[in-house]
C-alpha cells in the first residue's frame, strides 16, 4: 500500500476530527426552552425580590441546572460543632457496640471512618479540629453478644439493669395520677412544612383538575397543622404537656429569605466550577446567563430558608426539654398523580449519614453522637413502629415493605420482617437528644385522597372520622403504647418485640 502524503493526512484529519467531535459531544441543549423558562427571572436580585415569594414561583430552575445541583449545596450549618459535648459519652459505651451502631445504622457506607481515629480503648472524634479530645470506651462486658453476619438488628440496651433515661422515668412514675396516666409527660409536635402562603413557596402544594375541569388544591403544611391540633387535644385530655413547633402559616424562624443571600453565593461558587454549568452558560446570551444565575440563587435561598426553619424549630423544642417529638407529614410521589392509590406508610428516625453530608464537621460530630446514643435510637424505633402499626389500622393503608428511598436504611424487627421504620439523616433529628420520629401519612397527590383531604379541611376541627382525626388518633395511641411500656418496665428492651402487633 503506498505511503500517505502529509497533505493527504491533513485533508483526512479535518473531517475525521469533526466526526469524532460529533460522536463524543453531548447532545445540544435546548437553549430556546431554557430561554423561555428563564423569561420571568429577575436581572437584579434585590432584597425586595428575594423577599417576594412570587419570585420563586415565576423563576423556576431549568431542568438542565437542577441535574447539576446537589441538595447539600444549600445545607451548610451556620456554626461549628460543639465537639466537647461528645465527652458526655466517655466511659459509657462499649467499643463493640459503638462500632456496630456506627457501621449498621449511622454510617453504613463507612465514609466517616477516615475522619476519626479509633483506638482499642478510646475514640478521637476529630484529630484535626480537636486533636486533644478523646472519648473513652466503656470497659464493661457486653450485655448480649453481637449478631455475627446476617441482617442488622437492633441491639440490647447498654445496661439491661438500667431503664432508658432513668431519672426522667422515675420522675414521670412519681407524677402519675388517674387523670394523668403518663405523669407530666412532655410531647413536642412538629407540623411538617408550612401552610398558607409559604406552602407554595416550599413546593408542598398539590393540585388536580378533575374531568369536569374544576381545580382542587391542598397544601401539606395546612394538613399537618390541622393534624397537630387534633393530636394536641387528644394528648392533653390525658394530661400530657404538649408544645407545637409553629403556628398556622408560620415558618417557625424569624429571618426573611433575603437573610440567606450568602448561601446563593456559595451555590454559584460551586456551580461555576462545574463543567456542565460552564458549558450551559456558554450556550446562552449574556442576559440569559444573568437570569440563569438568578434562578440558581433563588433555589439556594429557598432551600436554606427551609433548612433554617427546621433548625430553628428544633432549637426551640430542645429548650423545652420534651420527652419525645413527633413530626407529622403527609406523603406524596415525586412523579405526581399519574400513579393512583395510596403510598405505603413509612416513618423515620435519626441515622444513615452519607458521605455527601460528612464534609460538614457539624454533621460528623452529630453522626458520632448518634453512634453513641444506642438506647435513644432503640426507643425512637420502638415509638415509630408503634405509631405506624396504629396508623395502618386506623387509616387502612399498608406499611411499606420495600425501601423506596436510596438515602434510607430500613430497620427490621427482631425476626427480620419489615417494620416500615427507616434510619434517615433528616434535618429535624440533628438538634434533639430525645426519641424523635417523622411519620408520613396519607398520599396527597392521589386524586381520591386529595378530594377527601380537601373536603376534610372544610369540616370543623375535631370532627370524628376525618383523615386528620384518624391520623392523630393513631399517633396518640402509638405514643400511649410507647409511654406505657417505658414507665411500666424496669428494663430498657424496647427493641425486643419491635415487630409484634401490640
Secondary structure as GFF3:
##gff-version 3
##sequence-region A 1 502
A	DSSP	alpha_helix	6	24	.	.	.	ID=ss1
A	DSSP	alpha_helix	31	37	.	.	.	ID=ss2
A	DSSP	alpha_helix	47	51	.	.	.	ID=ss3
A	DSSP	alpha_helix	53	58	.	.	.	ID=ss4
A	DSSP	alpha_helix	63	66	.	.	.	ID=ss5
A	DSSP	three_ten_helix	71	74	.	.	.	ID=ss6
A	DSSP	three_ten_helix	83	89	.	.	.	ID=ss7
A	DSSP	alpha_helix	95	101	.	.	.	ID=ss8
A	DSSP	pi_helix	102	106	.	.	.	ID=ss9
A	DSSP	three_ten_helix	113	115	.	.	.	ID=ss10
A	DSSP	beta_strand	117	118	.	.	.	ID=ss11
A	DSSP	beta_strand	122	124	.	.	.	ID=ss12
A	DSSP	beta_strand	135	136	.	.	.	ID=ss13
A	DSSP	alpha_helix	166	174	.	.	.	ID=ss14
A	DSSP	beta_strand	186	191	.	.	.	ID=ss15
A	DSSP	alpha_helix	197	201	.	.	.	ID=ss16
A	DSSP	beta_strand	205	209	.	.	.	ID=ss17
A	DSSP	beta_strand	215	219	.	.	.	ID=ss18
A	DSSP	alpha_helix	220	236	.	.	.	ID=ss19
A	DSSP	beta_strand	241	244	.	.	.	ID=ss20
A	DSSP	three_ten_helix	257	260	.	.	.	ID=ss21
A	DSSP	alpha_helix	261	272	.	.	.	ID=ss22
A	DSSP	alpha_helix	275	282	.	.	.	ID=ss23
A	DSSP	alpha_helix	286	320	.	.	.	ID=ss24
A	DSSP	beta_strand	324	331	.	.	.	ID=ss25
A	DSSP	beta_strand	346	350	.	.	.	ID=ss26
A	DSSP	alpha_helix	361	372	.	.	.	ID=ss27
A	DSSP	alpha_helix	374	395	.	.	.	ID=ss28
A	DSSP	beta_strand	409	411	.	.	.	ID=ss29
A	DSSP	beta_strand	421	424	.	.	.	ID=ss30
A	DSSP	three_ten_helix	427	429	.	.	.	ID=ss31
A	DSSP	beta_strand	435	443	.	.	.	ID=ss32
A	DSSP	alpha_helix	447	457	.	.	.	ID=ss33
A	DSSP	alpha_helix	467	488	.	.	.	ID=ss34
A	DSSP	three_ten_helix	494	497	.	.	.	ID=ss35
###
